Amino acid sequence: MTSLQVFYEGYVQGVGFRWTVQHIAKGFDITGWVRNLPDGRVELQTAGEEEEVRAFLDAISKSELRAHIRRQIENKLETPVAARGFEIHHD
């Protein structure tokens, strides 16, 4: 199992980014969540088998969202992501 935190920068708020990520997640055996940050970035945390997590992130970068993503920063998480399924957080 692997857990990752990913920050997306660019024109990633107000374009259906979170909804699209949640929709893409339905095709993968992963858990996690996505949320907007006050500084204009989007934060995603996800967990699953390494291959599934990588395929999920690859699907995001190949989706229509790629036009909005200027930069993607990944961090490995020491503790598993606490989530059921894949959720949009509104905090």
TILO-509674 format. One record per atom (N, C-alpha, C): residue number from 0; atom name; x, y, z. Coordinates in steps of 0.001 Angstrom, whole numbers, plus 500000, padded with zeros to 6 digits. Last residue first. Layout:
N
(NUM, CA, (X, Y, Z))
...
***
This chain:
91
(90, N, (486194, 521658, 503158))
(90, CA, (486699, 522428, 504295))
(90, C, (487741, 523445, 503875))
(89, N, (484967, 519730, 501588))
(89, CA, (484578, 521148, 501418))
(89, C, (485065, 522000, 502564))
(88, N, (486199, 516997, 499763))
(88, CA, (486137, 517699, 501046))
(88, C, (485831, 519175, 500781))
(87, N, (484951, 514338, 498033))
(87, CA, (485298, 515748, 497879))
(87, C, (485146, 516376, 499263))
(86, N, (486278, 510957, 498191))
(86, CA, (485381, 512036, 498567))
(86, C, (485887, 513408, 498138))
(85, N, (486170, 507589, 497627))
(85, CA, (486886, 508813, 497253))
(85, C, (485913, 509972, 497374))
(84, N, (486017, 505222, 500265))
(84, CA, (485844, 505549, 498858))
(84, C, (486689, 506756, 498520))
(83, N, (486616, 506831, 503131))
(83, CA, (485826, 505710, 502602))
(83, C, (485546, 506044, 501154))
(82, N, (489746, 507697, 504633))
(82, CA, (488606, 507978, 503763))
(82, C, (487885, 506682, 503433))
(81, N, (492768, 508666, 505566))
(81, CA, (491519, 508259, 506212))
(81, C, (490344, 508666, 505326))
(80, N, (495731, 507403, 504251))
(80, CA, (494671, 508394, 504093))
(80, C, (493397, 507849, 504731))
(79, N, (498296, 506198, 506458))
(79, CA, (497311, 506009, 505401))
(79, C, (496252, 507114, 505406))
(78, N, (501314, 508030, 507095))
(78, CA, (500095, 507394, 507607))
(78, C, (499076, 507272, 506478))
(77, N, (503253, 509142, 505454))
(77, CA, (503636, 508052, 506361))
(77, C, (502410, 507309, 506893))
(76, N, (503057, 509987, 502032))
(76, CA, (502510, 510119, 503383))
(76, C, (502897, 508906, 504215))
(75, N, (505047, 511669, 499671))
(75, CA, (504653, 510375, 500238))
(75, C, (504175, 510611, 501665))
(74, N, (503971, 514197, 497496))
(74, CA, (504649, 513866, 498756))
(74, C, (504135, 512515, 499227))
(73, N, (504167, 515969, 494418))
(73, CA, (503790, 514764, 495180))
(73, C, (504633, 514629, 496435))
(72, N, (502839, 518514, 492495))
(72, CA, (503860, 518200, 493498))
(72, C, (503368, 517030, 494336))
(71, N, (502458, 519873, 489352))
(71, CA, (501965, 518819, 490245))
(71, C, (503104, 518443, 491187))
(70, N, (501431, 522671, 487389))
(70, CA, (502450, 521983, 488186))
(70, C, (501777, 520998, 489124))
(69, N, (499312, 523352, 485809))
(69, CA, (500615, 523919, 485471))
(69, C, (501728, 523148, 486171))
(68, N, (496360, 522143, 484578))
(68, CA, (497433, 521851, 485529))
(68, C, (498754, 522432, 485024))
(67, N, (494538, 522488, 482554))
(67, CA, (494464, 523410, 483689))
(67, C, (495629, 523253, 484660))
(66, N, (494894, 520473, 480760))
(66, CA, (495012, 521840, 480246))
(66, C, (495033, 522863, 481374))
(65, N, (494284, 518199, 482215))
(65, CA, (495695, 518476, 481915))
(65, C, (495897, 519915, 481421))
(64, N, (491594, 517662, 482360))
(64, CA, (492175, 518531, 483383))
(64, C, (493604, 518942, 483060))
(63, N, (490911, 515738, 480578))
(63, CA, (490740, 517129, 480141))
(63, C, (491313, 518123, 481154))
(62, N, (493578, 513378, 481449))
(62, CA, (492193, 513795, 481262))
(62, C, (492129, 515231, 480738))
(61, N, (496114, 512740, 482130))
(61, CA, (495761, 512544, 480718))
(61, C, (494323, 512985, 480408))
(60, N, (496212, 513150, 484852))
(60, CA, (497091, 513970, 484007))
(60, C, (496806, 513817, 482517))
(59, N, (494391, 511171, 485687))
(59, CA, (494101, 512593, 485919))
(59, C, (494918, 513447, 484962))
(58, N, (495790, 508881, 484959))
(58, CA, (494492, 509150, 484320))
(58, C, (494098, 510615, 484514))
(57, N, (497931, 509065, 486717))
(57, CA, (498186, 509146, 485281))
(57, C, (496898, 509475, 484534))
(56, N, (496627, 508612, 489122))
(56, CA, (497262, 509912, 488888))
(56, C, (497559, 510126, 487413))
(55, N, (495826, 505913, 488587))
(55, CA, (494845, 506955, 488892))
(55, C, (495430, 508337, 488606))
(54, N, (498299, 504631, 488337))
(54, CA, (497376, 504631, 487202))
(54, C, (496312, 505723, 487371))
(53, N, (499293, 505011, 490951))
(53, CA, (500002, 505589, 489795))
(53, C, (499087, 505666, 488566))
(52, N, (497414, 503516, 492393))
(52, CA, (497577, 504945, 492673))
(52, C, (498247, 505626, 491492))
(51, N, (497874, 500945, 491307))
(51, CA, (496554, 501587, 491174))
(51, C, (496666, 503097, 491376))
(50, N, (500557, 500464, 492088))
(50, CA, (500188, 500448, 490666))
(50, C, (498847, 501152, 490420))
(49, N, (500376, 500560, 494953))
(49, CA, (501219, 501495, 494187))
(49, C, (500788, 501599, 492723))
(48, N, (497123, 500301, 496310))
(48, CA, (498311, 499632, 495789))
(48, C, (499056, 500599, 494882))
(47, N, (496315, 503307, 498148))
(47, CA, (495993, 502063, 497454))
(47, C, (497274, 501364, 497070))
(46, N, (495228, 506678, 498602))
(46, CA, (495925, 505482, 499073))
(46, C, (495432, 504273, 498300))
(45, N, (495518, 510273, 498428))
(45, CA, (495008, 508992, 497952))
(45, C, (495860, 507848, 498483))
(44, N, (494643, 513620, 498382))
(44, CA, (495328, 512564, 499124))
(44, C, (494690, 511251, 498706))
(43, N, (495069, 516736, 496858))
(43, CA, (494517, 515395, 496735))
(43, C, (495323, 514483, 497647))
(42, N, (494365, 520163, 496651))
(42, CA, (495094, 519100, 497337))
(42, C, (494340, 517792, 497172))
(41, N, (494795, 522870, 494497))
(41, CA, (493929, 521756, 494875))
(41, C, (494820, 520705, 495517))
(40, N, (495355, 526430, 495033))
(40, CA, (495755, 525079, 494629))
(40, C, (494655, 524089, 494981))
(39, N, (494507, 528807, 496111))
(39, CA, (494219, 528554, 494702))
(39, C, (494649, 527192, 494195))
(38, N, (494794, 529112, 498830))
(38, CA, (495801, 529764, 497981))
(38, C, (495610, 529480, 496485))
(37, N, (492841, 527535, 500092))
(37, CA, (492648, 528990, 500007))
(37, C, (493627, 529703, 499070))
(36, N, (492189, 524579, 498135))
(36, CA, (492939, 525278, 499177))
(36, C, (492755, 526783, 499001))
(35, N, (489776, 522027, 497580))
(35, CA, (490370, 523299, 497200))
(35, C, (491108, 523874, 498395))
(34, N, (490356, 518442, 497718))
(34, CA, (489772, 519682, 498216))
(34, C, (490489, 520894, 497629))
(33, N, (489778, 514932, 497798))
(33, CA, (490303, 516083, 497075))
(33, C, (489613, 517333, 497627))
(32, N, (490666, 511630, 499034))
(32, CA, (489836, 512821, 498958))
(32, C, (490555, 513920, 498194))
(31, N, (490504, 508007, 499113))
(31, CA, (491111, 509312, 499264))
(31, C, (490114, 510434, 499209))
(30, N, (491385, 504822, 497665))
(30, CA, (490576, 505660, 498545))
(30, C, (491238, 507019, 498606))
(29, N, (491108, 502650, 494775))
(29, CA, (491844, 503556, 495657))
(29, C, (490848, 504220, 496607))
(28, N, (490788, 501175, 492215))
(28, CA, (490661, 500611, 493558))
(28, C, (491543, 501414, 494515))
(27, N, (489069, 503190, 489756))
(27, CA, (490276, 502648, 490370))
(27, C, (489997, 502141, 491780))
(26, N, (486950, 504599, 488745))
(26, CA, (487494, 503532, 487924))
(26, C, (488699, 502827, 488527))
(25, N, (486455, 506672, 490461))
(25, CA, (485514, 505551, 490461))
(25, C, (486028, 504361, 489655))
(24, N, (488253, 508695, 489855))
(24, CA, (488579, 507770, 490954))
(24, C, (487676, 506541, 490962))
(23, N, (486898, 510250, 487988))
(23, CA, (488008, 509397, 487529))
(23, C, (488307, 508323, 488571))
(22, N, (485166, 511592, 489787))
(22, CA, (484618, 510731, 488731))
(22, C, (485690, 509763, 488206))
(21, N, (487003, 513074, 491268))
(21, CA, (486161, 512086, 491948))
(21, C, (485578, 511101, 490930))
(20, N, (488007, 514717, 489207))
(20, CA, (488909, 513797, 489914))
(20, C, (488097, 512703, 490611))
(19, N, (485649, 516157, 488614))
(19, CA, (486270, 515304, 487595))
(19, C, (487209, 514288, 488240))
(18, N, (485266, 517535, 491020))
(18, CA, (484235, 516624, 490547))
(18, C, (484836, 515644, 489532))
(17, N, (487598, 519123, 491094))
(17, CA, (487332, 518130, 492144))
(17, C, (486320, 517093, 491680))
(16, N, (487290, 520708, 488678))
(16, CA, (488457, 519860, 488933))
(16, C, (488152, 518761, 489933))
(15, N, (485543, 522570, 487705))
(15, CA, (485059, 521206, 487900))
(15, C, (486162, 520212, 488210))
(14, N, (486689, 525041, 487768))
(14, CA, (486631, 524387, 486456))
(14, C, (486122, 522948, 486554))
(13, N, (487291, 526224, 490161))
(13, CA, (486213, 526811, 489368))
(13, C, (486071, 526197, 487984))
(12, N, (490804, 525712, 490095))
(12, CA, (489583, 525930, 490868))
(12, C, (488549, 526603, 489977))
(11, N, (493041, 525568, 488509))
(11, CA, (492468, 524306, 488979))
(11, C, (491242, 524477, 489880))
(10, N, (495226, 526665, 486815))
(10, CA, (493835, 527113, 486812))
(10, C, (492988, 525909, 487211))
(9, N, (497826, 525801, 489086))
(9, CA, (497402, 526259, 487770))
(9, C, (495993, 526815, 487879))
(8, N, (498694, 522835, 490877))
(8, CA, (498735, 524280, 490704))
(8, C, (498355, 524614, 489275))
(7, N, (498025, 520295, 493149))
(7, CA, (497906, 520735, 491760))
(7, C, (497863, 522256, 491733))
(6, N, (499632, 518077, 495275))
(6, CA, (499151, 519447, 495116))
(6, C, (499155, 519770, 493629))
(5, N, (499077, 515031, 496844))
(5, CA, (499431, 515690, 495598))
(5, C, (498822, 517089, 495600))
(4, N, (500164, 512471, 498872))
(4, CA, (499540, 513780, 498881))
(4, C, (500016, 514465, 497606))
(3, N, (499716, 508914, 499056))
(3, CA, (500348, 510110, 498495))
(3, C, (499485, 511336, 498723))
(2, N, (500486, 505714, 500150))
(2, CA, (499644, 506886, 500373))
(2, C, (500391, 508111, 499876))
(1, N, (500396, 502261, 499299))
(1, CA, (501079, 503548, 499277))
(1, C, (500058, 504651, 499497))
(0, N, (500835, 498809, 500000))
(0, CA, (500000, 500000, 500000))
(0, C, (500876, 501250, 500000))
***
